[in-house]
């Protein structure tokens, strides 16, 4: 049974140190692409191509560090490796660097969209490898100690006796390549529920987490934050921009997402940019009739009033213009009972009585997240 569907965008990963599409574009513009090998001064930035194309070089920068310390002059000991390095720089890397720095596009997906032709396929492949590289670096330095929506989500779920059923019955449609959600679930299971690593991985596999545009890979295949993993070739193949999804549309995949949305009692949009192409890719057309029977809650932190108007028109929602100031809560008359059931019952009643104010609205400030989590766990 599917009661709840979360539609998750890049904004949900930002509190944990991950970039949005626009922030990632800025990273690619300022990235040190270097010049042809060899260089006079060696640094970590010189070695990224060896990590990205290990299928050709046969080793990683980690291997090089073990053998030679920080002496990167030894990183390409064979002539054929040096020749291939220079060929990559001339034919792909430097043209890509010039293009991305001069691009007028806002996000990486938009930039790659204009390079989907066969002639530019190598640049698209390189761009995806580089995006994966940046995401894995973000995983490596992520701020998961920040207390934000995922921690609050699990704190609320953990109060339910059927927490495992709740997680397995919830659908997460995420447009993010990163694995922040999966890794936090892994930490919750191993640290708070004392699962073994193997049992935690099995639990996550049973959950309904769908990366709409592809992702880095499972935590078992590529551990969280391992930059020198040697799998960039495979990673790039399973990453798709929304425009590639449209070109290579798999209707059965879209129909699966539509099935989730049709049967959902509640749909939550969190940290999402509401790009029409993204909405279309999961089967939500203009007017959003497919989710008309669900209770819809949508966050819009940082979005302008014009953007909220566009979103509310597309999804047929009400834009909640004024801030969601807390309402005075009446005193709860509590009778002592086992496990404080009276308090919980009274809290649920109060929350339900106020839902009408927030259902099918776009909520633009931080309190929207708390509302969503309350509705999800106290339904």
N, C-alpha and C positions, 0 to 999 in steps of 0.2 A: 504494500500500500504506500503510495506517495502522497504525503500531505504538504510538504514544504520543498520549494525549489529556490535555491540561491543562484542569482546571476552575478558573477564576480568579475570586476575589472581591476585594472592596475592600481587604482587608488587604495585598494585593500592591502596591497603589499608595501606601499610607500612608508607607513609608520615603522616598518621593520627594515628600512634602509634600501629599498628597491626603487628603481626609476620607473616613471611613467614612460609612455611612448615618446613624449616630447623631451623628457629628461634624457632618455636614452639617445635621442637624436643629437642632443648637445654633447653627450659623451663621444659619439662617433665623429662629430665635427672637431673635437679637441684632441682626439686620440693621436698618439705618437706613432705614425705609420712608418717612420724611418726612411732610409734610402737603401740603395743596393748594398749587398754584403761585399767585402767587410767594411766596418765602420771604425773610425778612430777611437771613439769612446763607446764602451759596452755597458749596457744596463738591462734591466729586466724587460724594458720595452722592445729591445732588439730581438727578443727570442720568441715573441708571440706566434710567429708563423710556424716555427718548429712544433709548437703545441697544437696549432690548428690543423696542420697537415701531416700528422704523424704517420699516416698511411704511406707517405712518400719518404719521409726522413728516417723512420724506423726507431726513433727514440724521442724522449720528451726533454724539456728543460730540467725537470727533476733528475733524470738520469745524468744529464750533463753536470748538474751541480754536485751530485754525489762523486763524480769522477774527477772534476776539475775545480771544484769549489766555485768561486765567482769569476773564474777566468773564461769569459765567453768567447775569447779568441779561438778556443778549441771547439766551439759548438758545431762547426761544419767541417769535420776532418777529411771528408772525401770530396773530390772535385765535382762528381756528379751531383752531390747535395748542394754545393755552392752554386752550381749552374742552375739547378732547379729553383733555388731560393731567388736568384736574380731574375729568372724567368717569371716567377710569381709576382715579384715586385713590379716588373716592367709591364706585364700584360693585365694584371688584375688589381694589385694593391694600390699602386700610385694613381691609376685612372679612377679607382673607387674613391680614394681620399680626396682628389680634386673635385669630383662630382658631389660628394656628400658635403664638403665644406661650402660649396657654392649653391647648394640646393635651397629652394624656397619652401620645401615641404616642412610640415610641423613634426611629423612622427616618422619613425623608421619604417613602418608598414607603408606609409604613403610614399616614401622615398623608393622603396623596393618595388612598389607597384609599377613604376615607370621603367623598370629593368627586367620585366618578366619575359621579354622576347628571347628567342633562342640565342641571338647574338650576345646578349648580356647575361646569360644564365650563369656563367662563372662568377660574375660580380654578385648576383643574388645569392649564390652558394656561399661566397666569401662573406657577404653581409650577414647571413644567418649564423655562420660559424663565429663571427665577431660578436654578434648579439648574444649568442650562447656563452661565449667567453666572458662578456661583461656581466651576464646574469650569474654565472658560477662564481665570479669574483665578488658579486654582491652577496651571494649566499655565504661565501667565506668570511665576509666581514659584517654579516647581518646583525641587526640589533633585536634579536628575539627576546632579550630581557625586557624590552619595552612592554608595558602593560597596555594592550590595545584590544581591538574587537575579538581576536581569536581567543585570548585568555579569558575575556568576559564570557564568550560563547561557551567555553568548556567549564567555567565556574558554574554557569547556570545549568548546563547539561548534567554535570556531576551531582547535582542535587536530586536528580530523578533516578528512581530505582531501575528504570528500563533505559538507562543512558545508551547502552550498546544498540538497542533497537532503534532509538531515536536517530543515532548517527547513520545506521545502515539504511534507514528508510528515507533519509534526506538526500535530495539530488543537488549536487554542486556543479553548475555549468560555469567554468572559468575560462576567461580569455587570456590568462597569463601563462607564459612559458615557464615561470618559476614553480618551485615545489614547496612554497612556504606553508600552505595549508596542510599538505601531506606530512611535512616534517614536524609541524606543531602537533598533529594528531599522533605521530610516532612518539614524540616526547611525552604527550599526555598518557599514552598507553604504557610506555616503559617506565616513566617516572612516577606517575600518579596511580596507575592501575597495576603496576608491577608485572606487566607482560614481558615475556622474553622478546628479544629483537625479532626472532622468526615469527612468533605469534602476532606481533604488532604489524609486521609486513603483510601477513595473511589477512588480518583484519582490514587493513587499508585496501587490499585488493577486492574485498567483498563490498566495499563502499561504492556509492554512485558518484564518483568524482570524474568529470569529463572535461578534458582540456580541448576546447572547441577548435583552436588553431594549432594544436600540437603542443609538445612540451619537451623539456630537457631529457627526461627519461625517468624511470622508476628509481627510487632510492636504493634499491638493491643493485641495480645495474650501474648507476652513477651516484656514489655517495654525495651527500649534501656538501656543496662548496669545494669539491675536488676539481680544481681548474685544469691540472695536467692529467686529464683522464684518458686521452687518446681516442675518444669516440666522437669527435666533432663531425666527421663525415656522416655518421649515422644520425646524429642530432639534427644536422641541417636538413636531412631528408624528411624528418617528421615534423618540421616547423613550417607552417603555412601562413601567409598573410591572408587577410580576409578576402582579398581580390583573387588570390590563387584558389581559395575555397569556392569562389563563384565560378571560376573557370573549370575546376575539377570537381564540380558539385556531386556529392554522393547523396542522392535523395533519401536513401534508407537512413543515413545518419541524421539528416534534418528531420525526418519523420519520427525518429526515436526521441529527439528533443521535443518535438511538438506533442508527442504522447505524454511526456512528463508534464509539460505546461498545461495541457488540456485537463489532466487529472489532478492538478495541484489545488489544494485548498488555499494556500498562501504562496505568493511569489515575492521574493525580496531582491531588489537591485541594489548592490552595494559597490561603491568605488568604481562605478561604471560610467563610461563616456557617452553611451546611448547613440553611437554612430549608427545611422539607419542600416548600413551594410552589415554591421555586427548583429543587430536585432534580426535582420532578415535571415542571417545565416543559421539562427536557431529557430526559425519558423515563426517570428513575430512580425507580421506585416503592419502597415499603417492602419490605425484604429484598433489594433491589438485585440481583435475579437476573440482570439484563441485563449486569452487570459481574462476574458470578461467575467467569468464565473468565479474567479479567484479573488481573494483579498490581496491587493498589491501595495507594497511598501517600497518606496524608492528614495535613496539618498541622492543629494545633489550638492555636496560640499564644494565650494570654490567655483561653482558654475554661475554664470551671469543670469540675470532675469530673462534675457532674450533666449539663452540656451534652455532655461527651464520652461519657457513658453513653447519652444520647439519640441521638447521632450513631452510635455503634457499634452500637446496636440497629437503627437505621434501615438502615444500610449493611451490616449483618451483618459488622462488623469487630471486632477485638480492641482494647480500649483499652489502650495501652501506658502503664501507670500510673507507673512509675518513670522518672526522667530517663534519657535515652539517653547514659549516660556512655561515653566512648570506650574501646574495648577495646584491649588491648596488641596491637600488630601485629608479627608475627614478622619477623626480618631477611630481606631479599630478596637472594638470591644472584644477582648480576648478571654476565652475560657481555657484554662490549662488542660492540655491533653497530650497524649503520646506524640512525640516527634513534632510538636507544635503544629499539628494539622489545621487547627482553627485559624492560625495566622496565615498559613499558606492559602487556605480556602478564601479567607477574606481578601488577601492580596490579589488573588486571581479574579475575584468578583470586581474589585475596583478597576483592575486593568481592562477587563472585558467591557465595563460600563463606559470607558473612555475611548474604546477603539474606534467608534463611529467618527471621532474627530480626525483620525489619522489614516483610515483606510482609503486606498485609492488616491493618495495624495503624494506629491513630491515634497520631501522634507529636506530642507537645505542646511541644517546645522547639525552639530555633533550629537544632539539628543536623539536624532533619528536612529542612530545605531543602537542606543539603549532601548528605544521603543521596539525596534525589530527583534532584538534578542529577548526582550520580555515576551513579545507575542509568540516567538518561536518556542520558548521553553515553558511558558505558562498557558499554552493553548488549551 
